[in-house]
């Protein structure tokens, strides 16, 4: 192939817009294809199958089992089935398998249900935020996100219905995964018979085992000591994929990873033999842009050439669109999956032979000194790079094209991703732990301790919004806020709406902000999208604009055609309807009435301000930027906001996006008098440096 060359050989004369260096080409001979085999025979071909008895022995003998299994070994789909077959789900007990992402919980549940010959929601189910697909008394294996399992502890602190809890993809070290590991260690002191499995692709097993080793601790148990499992964790390593992956590096740094990824995709399609392509980008905007570019290029290919089927994959995608990526490409066509990092782990996409790694992902970073929490495009770690490359070797020999140099990989990338707990805002985490009765947060058993500065900031904010009292105990309001599967400020907005008689409107706004985006991709249609958004826009800001969109959707009788006409994502709006019902039910269960303000936007804005007053910003004298009240940072209204071309004196916002500037997203107009009204204690302390009005 002309555009790839072996080190030491002559550089080829043909040069596309991106050039790589790499290893020898793998032979084009026969490769193993197991698609024709029965499900049972395919299960037996997983590398983990030969370790089945050893795994079951370790789970029976040890309270904690650490399973290190490379990508493709089958640990995610097979281990829960082995446990069920061994009797761990008998007598009404459940086997839980947690995933760091919602899409993984859904797709793995579908796969396991297919292998077991049952329907999803029966013997195999899943539970994600705002969606429970299980049958009490019938479900034996339950896939769920880490966060959902933590929320279950509020009703059942000891997770008494579970016999085994498998924490999958633990190497990702999300905040909820780290919190869950600490909580499970705590639960096992009260429930020593509970089995915990920590499954990971790349992780320091020794550190995890040491964290869970409680063999030297004294503890009391009602059961006979002989019947209890060994409290020294068992460890096992399972070999991974059986197919080789050739890795190719970019010769030079690429000026744009987005354009380079599109160019590389087209080069692979032109010069490589059949096989689907998986392209890793950073977020929904990048994914949509690449899909648009590739779709345009695919339309210009000669009719006789193999066609491209270009599909996006990200967390905010509808279930139907997510499922498209797992279907085989039509005969004579090549599938291209353009994905965020959700395809790094757990999810196996059949047919992938080529992986293109941009070298970047969106990562959450929180600066406790400036109190800014934002998603930032940042380089991935070497561990993530290996995970991405491994996607190419799941079904047959593959190739990975890295859009960065080998020198960058070896010398500039970190070995492991920094645990999210050490780079995140801890407000929701602290509230969850407090709600679970863990008052001394600083002494909680962390696998990786968060910074004391971030912890103090979280406690300060929770006190400011009335969730904690002066002794750092949950207030009555705090207990109510903890009931909602929402970030604390959003839940405070909902509960405050009752005082302003606008609960139905606040519930709608919260539901709209709970989906990733209600708008379709803007790439190539930015003017159309701006016009569509402007047709609903109001001077009060994005929150009331969202309310207009939802009410118009209802007036159109939830029509898909209406959504298409206004460039609105129909599946996202259906999700909003479902989430709104659940939030309304929760409010009513807490004794709140759903009384409407009948269009009084002042009431709605006051409720928004009551929840998000800590995200208040004042227009700078220059008139081109804002100054954040809490921290003093310079902020700008994001171009996607309906307030982008306006300059209200005071605003509150929902989230921050950091690029070359700090942008406020989902922005609402507020008033200095309202800020004093809803939080006099908060702004009074800051009057010297932040004069309101």
ZIJOQUI-V289914 format. One record per backbone hydrogen bond with DSSP energy under -0.5 kcal/mol. NH is the residue of the N-H (numbers start at 1). CO is the residue of the C=O. If there is no record, write none. Layout:
nh: <NH,NH>
co: <CO,CO>
//
This chain:
nh: <4,5,7,9,20,21,22,23,37,42,43,44,45,45,46,48,49,50,51,52,55,56,57,58,59,60,61,62,63,65,66,67,67,68,68,69,69,70,73,78,79,79,81,82,83,84,85,86,87,88,90,92,93,94,95,96,96,97,98,99,105,106,107,108,109,110,111,112,113,114,115,116,117,117,118,121,122,122,124,125,126,127,128,131,133,135,138,139,140,141,142,143,144,145,146,149,150,151,152,153,153,154,155,156,159,162,163,164,165,166,166,167,167,168,168,170,172,173,178,179,180,181,182,183,184,185,186,187,188,189,189,190,190,191,194,195,196,197,198,199,199,200,205,208,209,210,211,212,213,213,214,214,217,227,228,230,233,234,236,238,241,243,246,248,249,250,250,251,254,260,261,262,263,264,265,266,267,268,269,270,271,272,276,277,278,279,280,280,281,281,287,288,289,290,291,292,293,294,295,296,297,298,299,300,300,301,305,307,309,310,311,311,313,317,322,323,324,325,325,326,327,333,334,336,337,338,338,339,339,340,343,344,347,348,349,350,352,353,354,355,356,357,357,358,358,361,362,363,363,365,366,367,368,371,372,373,374,374,375,376,376,378,378,380,382,383,385,386,387,388,389,390,391,391,392,393,394,398,399,400,401,402,402,403,403,404,409,410,411,412,412,413,420,422,423,430,431,432,433,434,435,436,437,438,439,441,443,444,446,455,456,457,458,459,460,461,462,463,464,465,466,467,468,469,472,475,479,480,481,482,483,483,484,486,490,491,492,493,494,495,496,497,498,499,500,501,502,503,506,507,508,509,510,511,512,513,514,514,515,520,525,529,530,531,532,533,534,535,536,537,541,542,545,546,547,548,549,550,551,552,553,554,555,556,557,558,563,564,565,566,567,568,569,570,573,574,575,576,577,578,579,580,581,582,583,584,585,586,587,588,589,590,591,592,595,600,601,603,604,605,606,607,608,609,610,611,612,613,615,616,617,618,619,620,623,626,627,628,628,629,631,632,635,636,638,641,644,646,651,652,653,654,654,655,656,657,658,659,659,663,663,664,665,668,669,670,675,676,677,678,679,683,684,685,686,687,690>
co: <1,20,22,6,3,249,5,247,34,38,39,40,41,42,43,73,46,47,48,49,51,52,53,54,55,56,57,58,230,196,234,65,198,66,236,67,200,238,70,74,74,75,77,78,79,80,81,82,84,83,87,89,90,161,140,94,164,142,166,144,101,102,103,104,105,106,107,108,109,110,111,112,113,114,113,124,119,124,119,141,133,143,131,128,126,122,135,135,123,123,95,125,97,127,99,145,146,147,148,149,150,151,152,152,156,159,94,94,195,96,164,165,197,98,166,199,169,170,174,175,176,177,178,179,180,181,182,183,184,185,186,186,187,187,191,163,63,165,65,167,197,67,203,204,205,206,207,208,209,210,212,231,214,224,225,61,231,64,66,68,71,393,398,400,21,402,404,19,403,256,257,258,259,260,261,262,263,264,265,266,267,268,351,335,354,337,278,356,279,339,283,284,285,286,287,288,289,290,291,292,293,294,295,296,297,298,302,332,334,308,309,336,338,314,318,319,320,321,322,323,324,330,307,309,277,311,336,279,337,313,340,341,345,346,347,348,349,276,276,399,278,355,401,280,356,378,282,361,376,374,423,372,366,367,367,371,365,372,656,363,374,361,376,359,414,415,381,382,383,384,385,386,387,388,389,390,391,244,353,246,355,248,400,357,401,402,405,406,407,407,408,408,173,419,420,426,427,428,429,430,431,432,434,433,437,439,440,441,444,451,452,453,454,455,456,457,458,459,460,461,463,462,462,473,469,467,475,476,477,478,479,480,481,484,487,487,488,489,490,491,492,493,495,496,496,498,497,595,502,503,504,505,506,507,508,509,510,511,512,567,522,525,526,527,528,529,530,531,533,533,538,667,541,542,543,544,545,546,547,548,549,550,551,552,554,553,559,560,561,562,564,563,518,568,569,570,571,572,573,574,575,576,577,578,579,580,581,582,583,584,585,586,588,587,593,597,599,600,600,601,602,603,604,605,606,607,608,609,612,613,651,627,649,625,620,635,618,626,633,616,629,628,626,662,664,638,641,643,617,668,615,665,666,665,373,663,375,657,661,657,661,636,655,652,540,650,671,672,673,674,675,679,680,681,683,684,686>
//
